[in-house]
């Protein structure tokens, strides 16, 4: 399958990379990966593993300041089509890469995007389906697949493109132990039998080290320690464990998501005792997350009941930590619940230090690594001082040091009387932290046993014989409980000696003069035709409007826009169109003007025009297309274009500002009202030309006078939409702008 490769598949020389306005996440990295090698990349949480891997694929490469060279498959730069076929990329979250409805369509999706012939497409899909043994799943809905099956389908879809290099970013992090073993076995076959170069990052190198021909560590790596050394420490805790009073219990619980869907939980019974750490393990898709949501009250059982004596003092950490991260900085996140929960600023400072988040207080939560986001979300719920702590995969994305810190924290709060219930796929974590373990299968609890008995009896659910986590736990027992592991000094440091490249400049936004002439041609033609008494004004103006739109669209299309610029424009256009449909029953309330203005201010005048024009076109599939459609596209596009042009000269503040932007708010609101009224005047002109077929005079004044209340109402609605949407949307779009 693989083509002939050069002696070196990847060559990185003295690479330093920093995200905008941040210190370098990678510093002086040099790496050579031989063709046909299996390279494992590991290192502490936040050391830059994901950044390094994404830099290997141009479409996913993050924006930032970079020095050094990256050569992939013999070239320093790779065009998009070649990268799409030659470099395969698998992400950590299996569901994040699934886009189609069935397995067949998902595997064929990449082949369709490169325009492959149907005959060749069917052959390739058949090949990978046979190779992975997934023929029975080909017509299965992707929503019905387990996490392991989804990741396998992702791998099959990438291999159908016949890549020469396969890059995987912690592909087994969210899989259960059996699914991890199956995935790694098949990945080993891909490497051995197909000769494809594999680069994989992982926090569990002990699971894949038998596959590796090369290893690369970023920062210090903790050595693996035999489990027997930890057993002696755990024996004392296990021997003194006594079950307390029940604080959380489920009795004959049945839960399903749809009336006709199968039961996710089927007659489930579970009891969690006070002061214990209770772990739930089981395969992907067996209902563990559903169980936690039911126990904390997010879901209501259709049958059975849940008794929760701590429902007023519980905290819940969902599987995706981003669900709890809603503020603009790490410090704001931890301060959000301070007044309501009653903790102090000193408590926040101690928690930041304990979680190893020092120095990240001013960072946006979404700029953190996956493991750091997990730590931040956990810190946020721990600060509330819960009596019942419910955690869904709390160590996902964490290295051995981070996982050991979580284990130490959970054991500490359990000793102070807090009850902990966690779901985990990491059997090493469950072994080290749990007092009791429940095995979940087919929507039921198959067994609940003390941790010593469970892991002693289990054939498949067993921790590793050697693991880095065990070594980190032993080090922590020898050190004081308050000791904190600071980020290694050789992972994140500032660079003084080497000048860094500036971020790539934003592409020219086209010929502004041509755009302005095209947009001004419409009113000019109307005035000239009206003054000269031209009788075919409707046809002439319609032609000029179409020509103006064509010129502008051509300018946009030939501007070599980056995907990161196109996607926000398309999303805003879709939101504007949907908003117009949503408010269809309310006269003169149209959010398109406000959204086009926001796009123009935040993304530039061309994006403002495109949002207004595209929203008018697409929303008219609901309201009805006609000769008025180009006029609406032109008028709303002009609203967005004008906002972008004014923002460019600083009328509304700096267009890329990430602050509150309140200084330019009055001017923006005034523009929103005036532009909305002008939109109505343009459409009124078309009404006169298209329906009345008359020129200047009494009819014109009558039309404008009759429509003014509606135009004013549109302006007031636009002001209201801008007041509600501008600041939060500007903050979100500013983050996109800084990464262009």
C-alpha positions in Angstrom: 0.0 0.0 0.0 2.7 2.5 1.0 4.7 4.1 -1.7 8.5 4.0 -1.7 9.8 6.2 1.1 12.9 8.1 1.6 15.2 7.0 4.4 13.7 9.5 6.7 9.9 10.0 6.9 10.0 13.0 9.3 12.9 15.3 10.0 12.5 18.1 12.6 15.4 20.4 13.2 15.7 22.9 16.1 12.0 23.5 16.2 10.7 26.2 18.6 7.0 27.0 18.6 4.8 29.4 20.7 1.2 30.2 20.5 0.3 33.9 20.0 1.2 35.9 23.2 2.3 32.7 25.0 5.7 31.3 26.0 7.1 28.5 23.8 5.4 25.2 24.2 8.1 23.5 22.2 11.7 24.5 22.4 14.7 23.4 20.3 13.0 20.1 19.3 15.0 17.9 16.9 13.7 14.5 15.8 14.2 12.1 12.9 11.7 9.3 12.3 12.9 6.6 9.9 10.7 5.5 7.1 8.7 2.5 8.2 9.3 3.1 11.9 6.8 3.0 14.7 7.7 6.1 16.9 6.2 6.6 20.3 6.0 10.2 21.6 5.5 10.7 25.3 6.0 13.4 27.9 4.3 15.3 30.7 0.8 16.8 30.4 1.1 20.2 28.6 4.6 19.5 27.2 3.4 20.0 23.5 2.8 16.5 22.2 -0.4 17.4 20.4 1.1 20.6 19.1 4.1 18.7 17.7 1.9 16.1 15.9 -0.4 18.7 14.5 2.5 20.6 13.0 3.2 17.5 10.9 -0.1 17.9 9.0 -0.6 21.4 7.3 -4.4 21.5 7.6 -4.2 21.0 11.3 -1.1 23.0 12.1 -1.8 25.6 14.8 -1.0 29.2 14.1 1.8 30.7 16.1 5.4 31.8 16.2 7.8 29.2 14.8 11.5 28.7 14.1 13.3 25.7 12.8 12.4 23.3 10.0 9.9 20.5 9.6 10.4 18.1 6.7 7.7 15.5 6.2 8.0 12.8 3.5 10.9 14.7 1.9 9.3 18.1 1.7 9.2 21.1 4.1 5.8 22.2 2.7 3.0 20.0 1.5 0.0 21.0 -0.6 -3.5 20.2 0.8 -4.3 17.4 -1.6 -1.0 15.6 -1.1 -1.3 16.0 2.7 -4.9 14.6 2.6 -3.7 11.4 1.0 -0.2 11.0 2.3 -0.6 12.0 5.9 -3.3 10.4 8.0 -4.3 11.8 11.4 -6.3 10.2 14.2 -7.5 12.4 17.1 -7.9 11.5 20.8 -11.7 11.7 20.8 -13.2 9.1 18.5 -16.5 10.9 18.0 -14.7 14.2 17.0 -13.7 12.7 13.7 -17.0 11.0 12.8 -19.0 13.0 10.3 -21.3 10.5 8.4 -24.3 8.5 9.3 -23.1 4.9 8.6 -19.8 3.1 8.7 -19.7 2.7 4.9 -20.2 6.4 4.3 -17.7 7.3 7.0 -14.9 5.2 5.4 -15.7 6.5 1.9 -16.0 10.1 3.0 -12.3 11.0 2.5 -12.2 9.2 -0.9 -15.3 11.2 -2.0 -13.6 14.5 -1.0 -10.6 13.8 -3.3 -12.9 12.9 -6.2 -12.0 9.3 -6.5 -13.8 7.1 -9.0 -16.6 5.0 -7.7 -15.0 1.7 -8.8 -11.7 2.5 -7.0 -13.6 3.8 -4.0 -15.5 0.6 -3.6 -12.4 -1.5 -3.9 -10.5 0.5 -1.2 -13.5 0.4 1.2 -13.7 -3.3 0.7 -10.0 -3.8 1.3 -9.9 -1.9 4.6 -13.2 -3.5 5.8 -11.7 -7.0 5.2 -8.4 -6.0 6.8 -10.1 -4.8 10.0 -12.9 -7.4 10.0 -15.7 -4.8 10.2 -17.9 -6.1 7.4 -20.8 -6.7 9.8 -20.7 -3.1 10.8 -20.7 -1.5 7.3 -24.3 -0.5 7.4 -24.5 0.3 11.1 -25.2 3.8 12.2 -22.0 5.5 13.6 -24.1 6.7 16.6 -24.6 3.1 17.6 -20.8 2.2 17.7 -18.8 2.0 20.9 -15.8 4.3 21.4 -13.5 1.5 20.3 -15.5 0.8 17.2 -15.6 4.5 16.3 -11.8 4.7 16.6 -11.4 1.6 14.4 -13.7 3.2 11.8 -11.6 6.4 12.0 -8.5 4.3 11.3 -10.1 2.5 8.5 -11.2 5.7 6.9 -7.7 7.1 7.0 -6.1 4.0 5.7 -8.5 3.9 2.7 -6.6 7.0 1.5 -3.4 4.9 1.5 -1.3 7.3 3.5 2.5 7.0 3.8 2.6 8.5 7.3 0.1 7.8 10.1 0.0 10.3 13.0 -2.1 9.4 16.1 -2.7 11.7 19.0 -3.4 9.6 22.1 -5.9 7.4 20.1 -6.6 5.0 23.0 -7.0 7.6 25.8 -10.8 7.3 26.0 -11.1 3.5 25.2 -11.7 0.7 27.7 -8.9 -1.8 28.3 -10.1 -4.4 25.9 -10.8 -1.8 23.1 -7.3 -0.4 23.7 -5.7 -3.9 23.2 -7.7 -4.5 20.1 -6.9 -1.1 18.6 -3.1 -1.4 19.3 -3.1 -5.0 17.9 -4.6 -3.8 14.6 -2.3 -0.7 14.6 0.6 -3.1 14.9 -0.7 -5.0 11.9 -0.9 -1.8 9.9 2.7 -1.1 10.7 4.1 -4.6 10.2 2.1 -5.7 7.1 1.6 -2.4 5.2 4.9 -0.8 6.0 3.3 2.6 7.0 5.3 4.9 9.2 3.5 5.4 12.5 4.0 8.3 15.0 1.8 8.0 18.1 1.7 10.0 21.3 0.5 8.3 24.5 0.5 8.7 28.2 0.7 4.9 28.6 3.8 4.0 26.7 4.0 0.7 28.6 1.0 -0.5 26.6 2.5 0.1 23.2 6.3 -0.2 23.8 6.3 -3.7 22.3 5.2 -2.1 19.0 7.7 0.7 19.0 10.9 0.8 17.0 11.7 4.4 18.1 10.7 6.5 21.2 10.9 10.2 21.7 10.3 11.9 25.0 9.6 15.6 25.5 10.8 16.5 29.0 11.5 14.0 31.8 9.7 10.6 31.8 9.0 8.7 35.0 10.3 5.1 34.9 7.8 2.2 35.3 7.7 0.5 38.7 6.5 -3.0 39.5 3.0 -3.2 40.9 4.3 -5.3 43.8 6.0 -2.3 45.3 2.7 -0.5 45.5 0.8 -3.5 46.8 2.6 -3.3 50.1 1.4 0.3 50.6 -2.1 -0.5 49.6 -2.4 -3.6 51.8 -2.7 -1.5 55.0 -5.5 0.6 53.5 -7.4 -2.4 52.2 -7.2 -4.2 55.5 -8.8 -1.3 57.4 -11.6 -0.5 55.0 -15.1 -0.9 56.4 -18.3 0.0 54.6 -20.1 3.0 55.9 -23.7 4.0 55.7 -25.1 4.3 52.1 -25.2 7.9 50.8 -26.1 7.1 47.2 -28.1 4.2 45.9 -30.0 3.1 42.8 -32.8 0.6 42.9 -34.1 -1.3 39.8 -33.3 1.7 37.6 -34.3 1.7 34.0 -33.2 4.6 31.7 -33.4 5.1 27.9 -33.1 8.2 25.8 -36.0 7.6 23.3 -39.3 6.0 23.7 -38.5 3.3 21.1 -34.8 3.0 21.9 -33.4 0.0 23.9 -32.8 0.5 27.6 -29.4 2.0 28.4 -29.8 1.0 32.1 -31.8 -2.1 32.7 -32.8 -2.9 36.3 -29.6 -1.5 37.7 -28.9 -1.6 41.4 -25.9 0.2 43.1 -24.9 1.3 46.6 -22.2 3.8 47.4 -21.1 4.1 51.0 -20.0 7.2 52.9 -16.3 8.1 52.9 -15.4 5.5 50.2 -13.9 5.9 46.8 -16.1 3.8 44.5 -14.9 3.1 41.0 -17.0 1.9 38.1 -15.3 0.1 35.2 -16.7 -1.5 32.0 -16.6 -1.4 28.3 -17.4 1.6 26.0 -21.1 2.1 25.6 -22.2 0.0 28.5 -24.0 2.9 30.2 -21.5 4.2 32.7 -21.9 7.9 31.9 -25.7 7.5 31.7 -25.5 6.0 35.2 -23.6 9.0 36.6 -26.0 11.5 35.1 -29.0 9.5 36.6 -27.4 9.4 40.0 -26.8 13.1 40.2 -30.2 14.0 38.8 -29.4 15.1 35.3 -31.5 12.3 33.9 -34.6 10.9 35.5 -35.2 7.1 35.5 -38.3 5.9 33.7 -38.6 3.1 36.3 -37.0 2.6 39.7 -35.6 5.3 41.9 -32.4 6.9 43.1 -31.7 7.8 46.8 -29.1 10.6 47.1 -28.6 12.0 50.6 -26.0 14.5 49.3 -27.9 16.0 46.4 -27.5 19.5 47.9 -23.8 19.1 48.5 -22.6 17.2 45.4 -20.3 18.1 42.5 -20.2 16.5 39.1 -17.4 16.5 36.6 -18.6 15.4 33.2 -16.6 13.4 30.7 -15.8 16.4 28.6 -14.2 19.1 30.9 -15.0 21.8 28.4 -18.6 21.6 29.6 -17.6 23.4 32.8 -15.2 25.9 31.2 -17.2 29.0 30.3 -14.9 31.9 31.2 -12.1 33.8 29.4 -9.2 32.9 31.7 -8.2 30.2 34.1 -8.4 32.7 37.0 -11.9 33.6 36.1 -12.9 30.0 35.9 -11.8 29.3 39.4 -13.3 32.5 40.7 -16.7 32.0 39.1 -18.3 30.1 42.0 -16.4 31.7 44.8 -19.2 33.8 46.3 -21.8 31.1 46.0 -19.6 28.3 47.3 -17.9 30.4 50.0 -14.2 29.7 49.3 -11.5 32.3 49.4 -8.9 33.7 47.0 -6.3 31.9 49.1 -8.1 28.6 48.4 -7.9 29.4 44.7 -4.2 30.1 44.9 -3.5 26.9 46.8 -5.6 24.9 44.3 -3.8 26.4 41.3 -0.5 25.4 42.9 -1.7 22.0 43.8 -2.9 21.3 40.3 0.2 22.5 38.6 -1.6 25.4 36.9 0.8 28.1 38.1 1.6 30.6 35.4 -1.5 29.8 33.4 -3.9 32.0 35.3 -4.2 34.5 32.4 -4.6 31.8 29.7 -7.9 31.0 28.0 -9.1 27.6 29.2 -9.3 26.3 25.6 -5.7 27.2 25.0 -4.7 24.6 27.6 -3.8 21.0 26.8 -6.4 18.4 27.3 -4.8 17.2 30.5 -4.6 20.8 31.8 -8.3 21.4 31.0 -9.1 18.2 33.0 -7.1 19.6 36.0 -8.8 22.9 35.7 -12.3 21.4 35.7 -11.5 19.2 38.6 -10.1 22.1 40.5 -13.3 24.0 39.9 -15.5 21.3 41.4 -13.1 20.6 44.3 -13.2 24.2 45.4 -16.9 23.9 46.1 -16.1 21.5 49.0 -18.6 18.7 48.0 -19.7 15.9 50.3 -20.3 13.8 47.2 -17.9 14.0 44.3 -19.0 12.3 41.0 -16.3 12.1 38.3 -16.6 10.8 34.8 -13.1 9.8 33.5 -11.2 12.3 35.6 -7.7 11.3 34.5 -8.3 11.3 30.7 -5.4 13.2 29.0 -3.2 13.2 32.1 0.3 11.8 32.3 1.4 9.5 35.2 2.4 12.5 37.3 -1.0 14.2 36.8 -2.9 11.0 37.4 -1.0 10.3 40.6 -1.8 13.8 41.8 -5.5 13.2 41.2 -5.3 9.8 43.0 -3.6 11.6 46.0 -6.2 14.3 46.1 -9.1 11.9 45.9 -7.7 9.7 48.7 -7.1 12.8 50.8 -10.7 14.1 50.5 -12.1 10.6 51.1 -10.1 10.4 54.4 -11.8 13.7 55.4 -15.3 12.2 54.8 -16.1 13.0 51.2 -17.6 10.2 49.2 -16.1 9.8 45.7 -17.7 8.0 42.8 -15.8 7.8 39.6 -16.0 6.1 36.2 -12.6 5.2 34.7 -11.0 3.2 31.9 -7.6 3.4 33.6 -7.3 0.3 35.7 -4.1 1.4 37.2 -5.9 4.5 38.6 -8.8 2.3 39.8 -6.4 -0.1 41.5 -4.6 2.7 43.3 -7.5 4.8 44.4 -10.6 2.7 44.9 -12.0 1.0 48.0 -14.7 -0.7 46.1 -15.1 -1.5 42.4 -18.2 -2.2 40.3 -18.1 -3.9 36.9 -20.8 -2.6 34.6 -22.1 -4.7 31.6 -25.2 -4.4 29.4 -26.8 -1.7 31.4 -26.4 -3.5 34.7 -23.9 -3.9 37.6 -22.4 -7.3 37.1 -20.6 -7.3 40.4 -19.5 -5.0 43.2 -16.5 -6.1 45.3 -13.7 -4.6 47.5 -10.9 -3.5 45.3 -8.5 -6.2 46.5 -10.9 -8.9 45.7 -12.1 -7.5 42.4 -8.6 -7.1 40.9 -7.5 -10.4 42.5 -10.3 -12.4 40.9 -10.5 -10.6 37.5 -9.0 -12.3 34.5 -9.2 -9.3 32.1 -9.7 -6.2 34.3 -6.2 -6.2 35.8 -3.8 -3.3 36.3 -0.4 -3.4 34.6 2.4 -5.4 36.2 4.6 -2.3 35.8 3.4 1.3 35.4 4.8 4.8 35.7 1.8 5.7 37.8 2.9 3.3 40.6 6.3 5.0 40.7 4.8 8.5 40.9 2.5 7.4 43.8 5.4 5.9 45.7 7.3 9.2 45.3 4.3 11.1 46.7 4.0 8.9 49.7 7.6 9.6 50.5 7.0 13.4 50.1 4.7 15.6 52.1 1.1 15.7 51.0 1.3 19.4 50.1 4.2 18.9 47.8 3.5 19.9 44.2 5.1 18.9 41.0 5.9 22.0 39.1 6.1 21.8 35.3 9.6 20.7 34.3 11.9 23.6 33.5 13.0 22.1 30.2 9.4 21.9 28.9 8.2 25.5 29.0 10.8 28.3 29.1 11.1 31.6 27.4 13.4 31.9 24.4 15.8 34.9 24.5 18.6 33.9 22.3 16.8 33.0 19.1 14.6 35.5 17.3 11.2 34.0 16.5 9.3 34.3 13.2 6.3 36.6 13.4 3.0 34.9 12.8 2.2 34.5 9.1 0.6 37.8 7.8 -3.1 37.8 7.1 -3.6 37.6 3.3 -4.5 40.6 1.3 -8.2 41.2 1.4 -8.6 41.8 -2.4 -8.7 45.0 -4.4 -10.6 47.4 -2.2 -11.1 49.8 -5.1 -12.7 47.2 -7.3 -15.0 46.2 -4.5 -16.0 49.8 -3.8 -16.7 50.5 -7.5 -18.8 47.4 -7.8 -20.9 48.2 -4.8 -21.3 51.9 -5.7 -22.4 51.0 -9.2 -25.9 50.1 -8.1 -27.0 53.4 -6.6 -25.2 55.3 -9.4 -27.1 53.5 -12.1 -30.4 54.1 -10.3 -29.8 57.8 -10.0 -28.6 58.2 -13.6 -31.5 56.1 -15.0 -34.0 58.1 -12.9 -32.7 61.4 -14.0 -32.5 60.4 -17.6 -36.0 58.9 -17.7 -34.7 55.5 -18.8 -37.8 53.2 -19.1 -36.0 49.9 -18.5 -34.7 50.8 -15.1 -35.8 47.5 -13.5 -33.9 45.4 -16.0 -30.9 47.6 -15.9 -30.7 47.8 -12.1 -31.2 44.0 -11.8 -28.3 43.4 -14.2 -26.1 45.8 -12.3 -26.9 44.2 -9.0 -26.0 40.8 -10.3 -22.8 42.1 -11.8 -21.9 43.8 -8.5 -22.5 40.6 -6.6 -20.6 38.6 -9.1 -17.6 40.9 -8.9 -17.6 40.7 -5.1 -18.0 37.0 -5.0 -15.2 36.5 -7.5 -13.0 38.8 -5.5 -13.7 36.7 -2.4 -13.1 33.4 -4.1 -9.8 34.4 -5.7 -8.5 35.8 -2.4 -6.9 32.5 -1.3 -8.8 32.6 2.0 -7.6 30.2 4.7 -10.1 27.7 6.0 -9.9 29.3 9.4 -11.3 32.5 7.8 -13.9 30.8 5.6 -15.4 28.7 8.4 -16.4 31.6 10.8 -17.9 33.4 7.8 -20.0 30.4 6.8 -21.1 29.7 10.4 -22.2 33.3 10.9 -24.1 33.3 7.7 -25.9 30.1 8.7 -26.7 31.6 12.1 -28.0 34.8 10.5 -30.2 32.9 8.1 -31.6 30.6 10.9 -32.2 33.7 13.0 -34.3 35.3 10.3 -36.4 32.1 10.0 -36.8 31.9 13.8 -38.2 35.5 14.0 -40.3 35.2 10.9 -43.5 35.7 12.8 -42.3 39.0 14.2 -42.5 41.9 11.7 -39.3 43.8 11.0 -37.2 41.7 13.5 -34.4 40.4 11.3 -31.0 39.5 13.0 -29.2 39.3 9.7 -28.2 43.0 9.9 -26.7 42.6 13.3 -24.8 39.4 12.5 -23.4 40.9 9.2 -22.2 44.0 11.2 -20.5 41.7 13.8 -18.9 39.8 11.0 -17.7 43.0 9.3 -16.3 44.4 12.6 -14.6 41.2 13.7 -13.6 39.4 10.5 -13.3 42.2 8.0 -15.4 44.0 5.4 -15.4 41.1 2.9 -16.6 38.6 5.5 -19.3 41.1 6.5 -20.5 41.4 2.9 -20.5 37.6 2.5 -22.4 36.9 5.7 -25.1 39.4 4.7 -25.4 38.2 1.1 -25.3 34.5 1.9 -27.8 34.8 4.8 -30.2 36.6 2.5 -29.9 34.0 -0.2 -30.2 31.0 2.0 -33.0 32.3 4.2 -35.1 33.1 1.1 -35.3 29.4 0.5 -37.8 29.6 3.4 -39.4 32.9 2.6 -39.3 32.5 -1.2 -36.9 33.5 -4.0 -37.6 36.1 -6.5 -36.3 39.2 -8.3 -35.9 40.8 -4.9 -33.3 38.3 -3.7 -30.3 39.9 -5.4 -31.4 43.3 -3.9 -31.6 41.8 -0.4 -28.2 40.1 -0.9 -26.7 43.4 -2.1 -28.3 45.5 0.7 -27.5 43.2 3.6 -24.0 42.7 2.2 -23.5 46.4 2.1 -24.5 46.6 5.7 -21.7 44.2 6.7 -19.2 45.7 4.3 -19.8 49.2 5.7 -19.3 47.9 9.3 -16.0 46.3 8.3 -14.8 49.4 6.5 -15.6 51.6 9.5 -14.0 49.2 11.9 -10.8 49.2 9.8 -10.3 52.9 10.5 -11.0 52.5 14.2 -14.6 53.8 14.5 -15.6 50.8 16.7 -12.3 50.2 18.3 -9.5 47.8 17.0 -11.2 45.0 15.1 -8.9 42.3 16.6 -9.3 43.5 20.2 -10.1 40.7 22.6 -11.3 42.9 25.4 -14.7 44.1 26.2 -14.8 46.6 23.4 -17.3 48.9 25.1 -15.6 52.1 24.0 -16.9 51.7 20.5 -20.3 50.3 21.5 -22.3 53.6 21.1 -21.0 54.2 17.6 -21.7 50.6 16.7 -25.3 50.8 17.9 -25.8 54.1 16.0 -24.4 52.4 12.9 -26.7 49.4 13.4 -29.8 51.6 13.4 -28.8 53.8 10.5 -27.6 50.8 8.4 -30.8 48.9 9.0 -32.9 51.9 7.9 -30.7 52.3 4.8 -31.3 48.6 4.1 -35.0 49.4 4.0 -34.5 52.4 1.7 -32.6 50.2 -0.8 -35.3 47.6 -0.8 -37.9 50.5 -1.2 -36.0 51.6 -4.3 -36.3 48.2 -5.7 -40.1 48.1 -4.9 -40.6 51.4 -6.8 -38.6 50.1 -9.8 -39.8 46.6 -9.8 -43.4 47.0 -9.0 -44.5 50.6 -9.6 -42.2 51.1 -12.6 -41.9 54.8 -11.9 -39.2 57.3 -11.2 -38.8 60.2 -8.8 -41.8 62.0 -7.5 -44.8 61.6 -5.3 -44.9 57.8 -5.5 -41.4 57.6 -4.2 -42.1 59.8 -1.3 -45.3 57.9 -0.5 -43.5 54.6 -0.5 -40.7 55.8 1.8 -43.0 57.5 4.2 -45.3 54.4 4.5 -42.3 52.1 5.1 -40.4 54.3 7.6 -42.1 52.8 10.7 -41.1 49.3 9.6 -37.5 50.4 8.8 -37.3 52.1 12.2 -38.5 48.9 13.9 -35.9 47.0 12.0 -33.2 49.4 13.2 -34.4 49.1 16.8 -34.3 45.3 16.5 -30.8 45.5 15.1 -29.7 47.6 18.0 -31.2 45.1 20.5 -29.4 42.2 18.7 -26.1 44.0 18.7 -26.5 44.8 22.4 -27.1 41.2 23.2 -24.7 39.5 20.8 -21.8 41.8 20.0 -19.6 41.6 23.1 -19.8 37.8 23.7 -19.4 37.0 20.0 -16.6 39.5 19.6 -14.7 37.7 22.4 -15.2 34.3 20.7 -14.3 35.7 17.2 -11.2 37.5 18.6 -9.8 34.1 19.6 -10.2 32.9 16.1 -8.6 36.0 14.7 -5.5 35.6 16.8 -5.1 32.1 15.4 -5.5 33.0 11.7 
